[in-house]
Amino acid sequence: MTDSTTKTFEDAWQLAEGIKGWMTRGQAEMLWNAASALGPGQSILEIGSHCGRSTVILGTAAQNVGATVTAVDPFVEGRLFGGPSTRSIFEGNIERAGLNDVVTLRAEYSTQLRPQWDEQIDLLYIDGKHDYWTVTDDLRWAEHVPTGGNVLIHDCFSSIGVTSAILAHVAPGHSLRYLDRSTSLARFEVGTPDAADRRRILAQLPWWARNVGIKVLLRARLNGVAEKFGHTGTADPF
Ligand SMILES: C[S@@+](CC[C@H](N)C(=O)[O-])C[C@H]1O[C@@H](n2cnc3c(N)ncnc32)[C@H](O)[C@@H]1O
């Protein structure tokens, strides 16, 4: 049911588009659709919120359906992520989007929070630290998602760390089925994968190799060569 307070994807994208971060419009639509499929009282857990670009999309969809979002981010220091000042930017963006009642921030490392967590999660979004060990641990949050629930993973096929964890734990595993992707944001469902599901993960590896190759070219300042592979701009592919 919709009423005058229900927001559309366009409304949400307008709120999120100007927020610094790493999420394409297509990826925002994938997050939006997954969150919009939830119902009242259901919950989303996001690992890695940065300035709130993806949180605003998840939060606005959650607000429409009466769900909530827990955003987990310790706001790590560094050139890329900015440290504690990023927390103020995140909080400002959540407030401006009217999501203070929907989004709860846990300013902690996902790996430290996970062992204490005992609540059901209806939609899990993983976009925190991208090394193999952290992603391996973050995948264990899916143990809180019931069968049929979605697990979305950013940079699933554009990062050596994330993709190695997927190949080591998801492709041979028994609890996540690969569904589809928007560039490198991949959607999985909690459930038993069959051989075809596993093959479809392996079929994404040429796309992963292309993205890693582009990262190498960008570091070698061979942007012109990267353009020949369809990559424009100086940011890494995601
Ligand atoms: C790629 S950014 C997230 C981007 C965000 N989802 C967006 O749409 O713009 C990664 C974030 O993960 C956070 N991070 C790093 N290690 C983390 C961890 N162990 N748990 C949760 N977040 C972590 C960083 O502070 C950073 O803000």
The ligand as an SDF file (V2000), in Angstrom:
LIG
                    3D

 27 29  0  0  0  0  0  0  0  0999 V2000
   33.5600    0.9520    0.4950 C   0  0  0  0  0  0  0  0  0  0  0  0
   33.1540    1.8190    1.9460 S   0  0  0  0  0  0  0  0  0  0  0  0
   31.4220    1.6300    2.0840 C   0  0  0  0  0  0  0  0  0  0  0  0
   30.6870    2.3960    1.0440 C   0  0  0  0  0  0  0  0  0  0  0  0
   29.2140    2.5640    1.2700 C   0  0  0  0  0  0  0  0  0  0  0  0
   28.5090    1.2950    1.3790 N   0  0  0  0  0  0  0  0  0  0  0  0
   28.6550    3.4190    0.1420 C   0  0  0  0  0  0  0  0  0  0  0  0
   27.6640    3.0600   -0.4750 O   0  0  0  0  0  0  0  0  0  0  0  0
   29.2180    4.4740   -0.1370 O   0  0  0  0  0  0  0  0  0  0  0  0
   33.7880    0.7480    3.1700 C   0  0  0  0  0  0  0  0  0  0  0  0
   33.5060    1.1720    4.5950 C   0  0  0  0  0  0  0  0  0  0  0  0
   33.7930    0.0560    5.4150 O   0  0  0  0  0  0  0  0  0  0  0  0
   34.2490    0.5200    6.6510 C   0  0  0  0  0  0  0  0  0  0  0  0
   34.9250   -0.5930    7.3090 N   0  0  0  0  0  0  0  0  0  0  0  0
   36.2170   -0.9680    7.2720 C   0  0  0  0  0  0  0  0  0  0  0  0
   36.4130   -2.0520    8.0370 N   0  0  0  0  0  0  0  0  0  0  0  0
   35.2080   -2.3810    8.5420 C   0  0  0  0  0  0  0  0  0  0  0  0
   34.7330   -3.4130    9.3840 C   0  0  0  0  0  0  0  0  0  0  0  0
   35.5540   -4.3730    9.8490 N   0  0  0  0  0  0  0  0  0  0  0  0
   33.4220   -3.4190    9.7340 N   0  0  0  0  0  0  0  0  0  0  0  0
   32.5700   -2.4980    9.2340 C   0  0  0  0  0  0  0  0  0  0  0  0
   32.9540   -1.5140    8.4170 N   0  0  0  0  0  0  0  0  0  0  0  0
   34.2520   -1.4610    8.0740 C   0  0  0  0  0  0  0  0  0  0  0  0
   35.1040    1.7310    6.3280 C   0  0  0  0  0  0  0  0  0  0  0  0
   35.2000    2.5850    7.4530 O   0  0  0  0  0  0  0  0  0  0  0  0
   34.3370    2.3270    5.1450 C   0  0  0  0  0  0  0  0  0  0  0  0
   33.4940    3.3610    5.5810 O   0  0  0  0  0  0  0  0  0  0  0  0
  1  2  1  0
  2  3  1  0
  2 10  1  0
  3  4  1  0
  4  5  1  0
  5  6  1  0
  5  7  1  0
  7  8  2  0
  7  9  1  0
 10 11  1  0
 11 12  1  0
 11 26  1  0
 12 13  1  0
 13 14  1  0
 13 24  1  0
 14 15  1  0
 14 23  1  0
 15 16  2  0
 16 17  1  0
 17 18  1  0
 17 23  2  0
 18 19  1  0
 18 20  2  0
 20 21  1  0
 21 22  2  0
 22 23  1  0
 24 25  1  0
 24 26  1  0
 26 27  1  0
M  CHG  2   2   1   9  -1
M  END
$$$$
